[in-house]
Amino acid sequence: MLSLTGCGMVESVVGKTTVDYKSAKKASTLDVPPDLTQLQKDNRYALPDSGSGVATASGYAAQRASMSGAGSLASAAPAAAGANEVAVTGNDKVRVERAGNQRWLVAKASPDVLWPQLKSFWEEAGFTLVLDNATAGVMETEWNENRARIPQDIIRRTIGKVFDSAYSTGERDKYRTRVERNADGTTEIYISHRGAEEIAQGPEKEIVTWTPRPSDPNLEAVFLARLLTKLGGTEETAARTAVDNAIVRPLHAFLKGEGASRYVETDEGFDRSWRRVGLALDRAGFTVEDRDRVQGIYYVRYVADQVEKKGFFGRLFSWGSSEADKEAQRYRIVVKAAEAGNTSQVTVQNNKGEVDATPTAEKILTLLQEELK
């Protein structure tokens, strides 16, 4: 029973999650200039090299087997070294890593090379970008509807072809992509999801408002698999398998201390905590203005009680407006390794770098603990 349950859970992550986003604007194609690095071509149907000019099926199979064996040996060593910390699956260009319910890609390329490819990726997926900040390493899509969730009954298939806009799921999604440059020349790529849904209220359900819904790790996994296919030249089926087989490593976070000594403790070192806090901030809707990995500081903007003050419908269609900027307060999220043990502490400071013990700081820590637990 446990084995069958596990298979079902793995399949539900990517295999049964379908997406079909159509942007309100026509996505423009992105041509790579000749002086920049070209995208990896699909070589699945390329003829094998043969010095004699004669190619045989048995020789080709032997060549592919030797290459596959060499690749598996090359990737086995780093995976075994970090087996107790994070699961690694992928190829020699891009691999998938996972910690808890968070996944990300690690690519052997610089952010400068990857950035135009990431923009092209989201345009091909049916999105337009509302945030494109290469300096901060963050891009964010518009709100969009997943049309694949609309039931395909006989009426929908018949009338929907003509009046497609008459059907709606009542849900909207947006995605944020964040890149982190590593000291070894690789780049980590994170995709975080944010969702909204229409909720009917009132005696006769006459009032409809947009409210946040929890982020969906399955949707994040789907787009990570697609991005792995694009960047690594991996077949779609293999990419989905790589994302699904990134084994879960349970991680925990706890709220500790009181007042000015309040903090979130994670049971992992600084490197893992730093990455996961960044993704948690993206998922929780914070605006990361800057970050200093050496000091372990994220500089963020946060609107206290933003849903109650402005209403999510307003934020849905005016994200990043001047009104929201005026209401937002600046904070510092500090991540540091604990003096003893393989743990880290996450604290909140005000814009001046002073310890913040206000109710807003408590709410920020609670949000982070929910995402990190």
C-alpha positions in Angstrom: 0.0 0.0 0.0 2.8 2.4 0.8 4.5 1.6 -2.5 1.3 2.3 -4.5 0.6 5.4 -2.5 4.1 6.8 -3.2 3.7 6.2 -7.0 0.4 8.0 -7.0 1.9 11.0 -5.1 4.9 11.2 -7.5 2.6 11.0 -10.6 0.4 13.8 -9.2 3.2 16.3 -9.0 3.8 16.6 -12.8 2.2 13.8 -14.7 -1.4 14.8 -14.0 -0.9 18.6 -13.8 -1.6 20.3 -17.1 -1.3 23.9 -17.9 -2.6 26.1 -20.8 -2.0 29.8 -20.3 -2.9 32.3 -23.0 -1.5 35.8 -22.6 -3.7 38.9 -23.1 -0.8 40.2 -25.3 0.8 38.4 -28.1 4.1 37.1 -27.0 6.9 38.3 -29.2 9.5 35.8 -30.4 13.0 36.3 -29.1 15.8 35.9 -31.6 19.3 35.2 -30.2 21.9 37.6 -31.8 24.8 35.8 -33.4 27.3 37.2 -31.0 25.5 35.6 -28.0 25.4 32.0 -26.9 23.0 30.0 -29.0 20.4 27.7 -27.5 21.2 24.1 -27.3 19.9 22.2 -30.4 18.0 19.0 -30.2 20.4 16.2 -31.3 18.1 13.2 -30.7 17.9 12.6 -34.5 21.5 13.4 -35.4 23.5 10.6 -37.1 26.3 9.2 -35.0 29.9 10.2 -35.9 31.8 7.6 -37.8 35.3 7.9 -39.0 34.9 5.3 -41.7 31.7 6.8 -43.0 29.7 3.6 -42.1 27.2 3.7 -39.2 25.6 0.6 -37.7 22.8 0.2 -35.2 24.9 -1.9 -32.8 27.8 0.6 -32.9 25.5 3.5 -32.2 23.9 1.7 -29.3 27.3 0.9 -27.8 28.4 4.5 -28.2 25.3 5.8 -26.5 25.6 3.3 -23.7 29.2 4.3 -23.0 28.3 8.0 -23.0 25.4 7.3 -20.6 27.6 5.3 -18.3 30.2 8.0 -18.2 27.6 10.6 -17.4 26.1 8.6 -14.6 29.6 8.1 -13.0 30.3 11.8 -13.3 27.1 12.8 -11.5 27.2 10.0 -8.9 30.0 11.5 -6.8 28.5 14.9 -6.0 25.1 13.3 -5.4 26.5 10.9 -2.9 28.5 13.6 -1.2 25.4 15.6 -0.4 22.9 12.8 0.0 22.0 13.9 3.5 21.3 17.4 2.5 19.6 17.6 -0.9 18.4 15.4 -3.7 20.0 15.9 -7.1 18.7 14.7 -10.4 19.5 15.9 -13.9 22.2 16.0 -16.6 25.6 17.6 -17.1 24.1 21.0 -18.1 21.2 21.4 -15.7 20.2 19.4 -12.7 17.2 19.5 -10.3 17.7 19.9 -6.6 15.1 19.6 -3.9 14.7 20.4 -0.2 11.4 19.8 1.4 8.6 20.7 -1.0 10.9 23.3 -2.8 12.7 22.5 -6.0 15.1 24.5 -8.1 17.5 24.1 -11.1 21.2 24.4 -11.1 22.6 25.4 -14.5 26.2 25.4 -15.7 25.9 28.9 -17.1 26.1 32.5 -16.0 22.9 34.5 -15.3 23.8 36.8 -18.2 23.6 33.9 -20.6 20.5 32.4 -19.0 18.5 35.6 -18.7 17.3 36.0 -22.4 16.5 32.2 -22.4 14.3 32.6 -19.3 12.4 35.6 -20.9 11.9 33.5 -24.0 10.7 30.6 -21.9 7.8 32.6 -20.2 6.8 34.2 -23.5 6.5 30.8 -25.1 4.4 29.6 -22.1 1.8 32.4 -22.9 2.9 35.1 -20.4 4.1 38.6 -20.6 6.5 40.0 -17.9 5.5 42.8 -15.6 8.9 42.7 -13.8 12.2 42.2 -15.6 15.1 43.2 -13.4 18.3 41.5 -14.5 20.4 43.4 -11.9 18.4 41.9 -9.0 18.0 38.6 -10.8 14.1 38.6 -10.6 11.4 38.4 -13.3 7.7 38.2 -12.7 4.8 37.3 -15.0 1.4 38.9 -15.3 -1.6 37.3 -13.7 -3.0 34.7 -16.1 -5.6 31.9 -16.2 -4.9 28.2 -16.6 -7.5 27.3 -19.3 -6.6 23.6 -18.9 -8.7 23.6 -15.7 -12.0 24.4 -17.6 -14.1 21.2 -17.8 -14.2 19.9 -21.4 -17.8 18.8 -21.6 -19.8 18.6 -24.9 -21.2 22.1 -24.4 -17.8 23.6 -23.8 -16.3 21.8 -26.8 -19.1 23.0 -29.0 -19.9 26.6 -27.9 -16.5 27.3 -26.3 -14.7 27.3 -29.6 -16.7 30.5 -30.6 -17.3 32.1 -27.2 -14.1 31.0 -25.4 -13.9 34.1 -23.2 -17.3 33.2 -21.7 -15.7 30.4 -19.7 -13.5 31.1 -16.8 -12.0 29.0 -14.0 -12.3 31.8 -11.4 -8.6 31.4 -10.7 -5.5 33.4 -11.7 -1.8 32.5 -11.4 1.5 34.4 -11.7 5.1 33.2 -11.4 8.3 34.7 -10.2 11.7 33.6 -11.4 14.8 34.3 -9.3 18.4 33.5 -10.2 21.3 33.2 -7.8 24.9 33.2 -8.9 27.2 30.6 -7.2 30.9 30.9 -6.6 31.7 27.9 -8.7 30.2 29.6 -11.8 26.8 27.8 -11.8 23.4 29.5 -11.4 20.5 28.5 -9.3 17.0 29.1 -10.8 13.9 29.3 -8.6 10.3 29.4 -9.8 7.6 30.4 -7.3 3.9 30.4 -7.8 1.2 32.8 -6.4 -2.5 32.2 -6.9 -5.8 34.1 -6.6 -9.4 32.9 -6.8 -12.8 34.5 -7.0 -14.9 34.1 -3.8 -18.6 34.8 -3.8 -19.9 36.5 -0.7 -23.2 38.0 0.6 -26.7 36.6 1.3 -27.2 35.7 -2.4 -23.5 35.4 -3.3 -23.8 38.6 -5.2 -20.4 40.0 -4.2 -17.4 38.5 -5.8 -13.9 39.3 -4.5 -10.4 38.1 -5.4 -8.6 36.5 -2.5 -5.2 34.8 -2.3 -5.0 31.0 -2.5 -2.0 28.9 -1.4 1.0 28.5 -3.7 0.9 25.3 -5.7 4.2 23.3 -5.6 2.8 21.1 -8.4 2.6 24.0 -10.8 6.1 25.1 -9.9 7.3 21.5 -10.6 5.6 21.6 -14.0 7.4 24.7 -15.1 10.7 23.5 -13.7 10.4 20.4 -15.8 9.6 22.5 -18.9 12.5 24.8 -18.2 14.8 21.8 -17.7 13.7 20.6 -21.2 14.5 24.0 -22.7 17.9 24.6 -21.0 19.3 21.1 -20.8 18.1 19.7 -24.1 16.3 17.0 -22.0 13.3 15.2 -23.5 10.0 16.2 -21.8 9.4 12.8 -20.3 12.9 12.6 -18.9 12.6 16.1 -17.5 9.3 15.2 -15.7 10.9 12.1 -14.3 13.9 14.1 -13.0 11.6 16.6 -11.2 9.4 13.8 -9.8 12.3 11.7 -8.6 14.0 14.5 -6.7 13.4 12.8 -3.4 11.9 14.8 -0.5 14.2 15.6 2.3 12.1 16.7 5.3 13.1 20.1 6.7 11.7 21.9 9.7 11.5 25.5 11.0 10.3 26.7 14.4 9.4 30.0 15.9 11.5 30.6 19.0 12.2 33.4 21.6 10.0 36.3 22.7 9.8 40.0 21.9 13.1 41.4 20.7 14.6 37.9 20.8 12.0 36.4 18.5 13.4 34.4 15.5 12.8 31.4 13.2 15.2 28.5 13.6 15.8 26.2 10.7 17.5 22.8 11.0 19.9 23.4 8.2 23.1 25.4 7.5 23.4 28.9 6.1 23.6 28.0 2.4 20.4 26.0 2.4 18.6 28.5 4.7 19.6 31.4 2.5 18.2 29.9 -0.6 14.9 28.7 1.0 14.3 32.0 2.7 14.6 33.7 -0.7 12.0 31.4 -2.2 9.8 31.8 0.9 9.8 35.6 0.4 8.8 35.1 -3.2 6.0 32.8 -2.3 4.7 35.1 0.4 4.5 38.1 -1.9 7.4 40.2 -0.5 9.2 42.6 -2.9 12.9 41.9 -2.6 14.7 45.1 -3.5 18.2 43.9 -2.9 20.2 41.2 -1.1 23.6 40.8 0.4 24.6 37.1 0.7 27.9 37.9 2.5 26.0 39.6 5.3 23.0 37.3 5.0 20.5 40.2 4.4 17.4 40.4 2.2 16.1 44.0 1.8 12.4 43.7 1.3 9.2 45.8 1.2 6.1 44.6 2.9 2.6 46.1 3.2 1.1 45.3 6.6 -2.5 43.9 6.4 -2.4 44.5 2.7 -5.4 42.3 1.9 -7.6 44.1 4.5 -6.4 47.6 3.6 -6.6 47.6 -0.2 -8.3 44.4 -1.2 -6.8 41.7 -3.3 -8.7 42.7 -6.4 -7.0 46.0 -6.5 -3.6 44.4 -6.0 -4.4 41.8 -8.7 -4.6 44.4 -11.5 -2.3 47.2 -10.0 0.6 45.2 -8.6 3.5 47.6 -8.0 1.5 50.7 -8.2 2.6 54.0 -6.5 -0.1 53.7 -3.9 1.2 50.3 -2.8 4.7 51.6 -2.8 3.7 54.4 -0.4 2.0 52.0 2.0 4.9 49.5 1.9 7.4 49.5 4.7 11.0 48.4 4.3 12.5 45.6 6.4 15.6 43.5 6.5 15.4 39.8 6.7 18.6 38.5 8.3 19.8 34.9 7.9 22.8 33.7 9.9 24.3 30.4 11.0 23.9 29.4 14.6 27.0 29.3 16.7 26.4 25.6 17.6 25.1 22.9 15.4 24.0 22.8 11.8 21.1 25.3 12.2 20.4 28.9 11.2 18.3 31.8 12.6 16.1 34.1 10.6 15.3 37.5 12.2 13.5 40.7 11.2 15.0 44.2 11.4 13.6 47.6 10.5 14.9 49.7 7.7 17.7 51.1 10.0 19.0 47.7 10.8 17.5 47.6 14.4 15.7 44.6 15.9 12.0 44.9 15.2 9.6 43.5 17.8 6.4 45.0 16.4 3.3 42.9 15.6 4.2 43.3 11.9 7.6 41.7 12.5 5.9 38.9 14.3 3.5 38.4 11.3 6.5 38.4 8.9 8.2 35.7 11.0 5.0 33.7 11.1 4.7 33.8 7.3 8.3 32.7 6.8 7.9 29.9 9.3 4.9 28.6 7.4 6.8 28.6 4.2 9.9 27.0 5.7 8.4 24.3 7.8 
